[in-house]
Structures are given as structure tokens and as C-alpha cells.
């Protein structure tokens, strides 16, 4: 079966663009434009990979990242942000993010980062 990916970001245009790109790559994509709903989704469903925005109203991407890792330590999480700082990158990586994408990013960057993250997940499952 195709890997499942959850995209959580409060920018509907970005969510739709990422979803279109990843659907064309034959991934099963679930989207959410609300951090709280995204958190509920992560707690109740299992995904191979989660793409989450760091800065969202009410709940931030780090909270989603922590919950995702608690629910399934093998789940790969890629964080993206329009406000990159060394501190946020370090805390995301410390919490277990696979990688960090700075908005705006190119489609090929998204696809390549996700392919690497899923390869990492497969290698941990095979071990």
C-alpha cells in the first residue's frame, strides 16, 4: 500500500498545493488546516509521515510533533515554517523531526525530503 501522509497547516493554499504534489506521487494524503483538529487526527490515526507547520493559532507544530512521536515513534515528521530560526530548527530536531523545510519551498524539495524520510522509516522497520 502507498504510504500515508498527514499535512497540518493553517494556510489552506499551501495544504492544497502540497496535497496535489504528494497525491501525484501516489501517496495517500489526509489534510487539516487547524492545529487542534490535526492533533486529534494524529492521536487517533496512524500515518507514515506528518508534515506540520510550526506556527499555527492555538497549537504549534512542536506540540503536534511531540504527540505524533508519542503515538508512534516510527512516524516521520517533517516540520515547515515561514519564520526559520536556529532555535526552532534545533527544538524540532530535538523533538524527533526528520527534517525542516523553510517556506516557500519548491515541489522537488518537498518530494525529495519526503522520499528520504520514508526511506528512513522503512529502514527502521526492517531492522
N, C-alpha and C positions, 0 to 999 in steps of 0.2 A: 504493500500500500504506500501511497505518497505520504511524505512527512507532513505533519500538521503544524501550522504556524498561526500564532495569535498576534495581531497588531493592535496595540493600545496607544492612542494619541488623541489629544483634544482638537487636532486640526483635521476636519473631515476630508479636505482635498488631499492632504498627504496620505491619509489612511487609504483613500480610494486609489491613489497612484501606486502605492506600494502593493496593495491588494491585486491590482491589474497586472503589475510586473510579475508578482510571485505566482499568480494563477496561470499566467502564460508559461511559467517554468514548471507547471504541473504540481504545485504544492496545494494542499488543502488549506484554505485561508479562512480564518474567523477574525472579524474586526470589532473594535469597540472604540467609541470616541469619548468615553467617560472613564476616568481612572478608577472610581469606586466600582462601577459595573465590571471593568476589566479585572479588578482584584477578585471579585466574586467568581468570574469566569475561570481565573487561574486556580482558585481554590476548589472548584467543582469539576473541572475538566483537565485532561492530561494533554499537553502539547509537546511536540518535539522541540519547538523553538518559540520564544516570545520576543517580539520587538516592542520595546516600550519607550515612550518619551519620558525624559527626566522631569520636565516642568509641566505639570498639569494642575488645574484648580483642585482643591480639596485633598488630593492624594498625589504623592510624587512617584516617579518611576522607581526610586530606590525601595519604596515600600512594596511595590509590585514585585520587584526583583527578589527581595528577601522572602516573600510569601511563595513565589514560584519555586525557589530553591528549597524551601522547607517542604513544600508539597511533593516535589520530585527533584532530587539533587542532580539527576542526569539531564534535566531540561536545560537547554542552552538559552541564554538570554542575551540579546543584543540591545544596547541602550542607544537612543539617539537624542540629540539636543541641538537647539539653536543657540545655546549660551554655553559654549565649552569653557571649562576652567580646569586647571590641573587637579584641583580638589575634587570636583565632581567625577572626573575620569578615575582618579585614584579610589574614591569611595565605591564607585560602580564596580571596578575590578576587584576590590577587596571583598565586596559582597558576592562575587562569583560571576559577574558578567563576562561573557566570552569576548565581547568587543564593544566598541564605542564609535558610533557614526555621527559626524557633525553635519547638521543641516545647513544649506541644501547639499544633498549628495546625489551622485549620478546613479542611474539604474544599474550599471555594471558593478559599482561599488557594493550596492545592496545585494545583488545576486551572488557576487563572489564571497562576501562576508558570510552570507547565509550558507553557502555551499561548504565553506571551511568549518563553520560551527556544527553543521550536521555531520560532517566527516568526523569531527572530534567526538560527537555523541555516539556515532556508530563504533568508533574505536574503543570507547569506554564500555560499551555494551558487550563487545566481543571479548574484552579482557577477562 
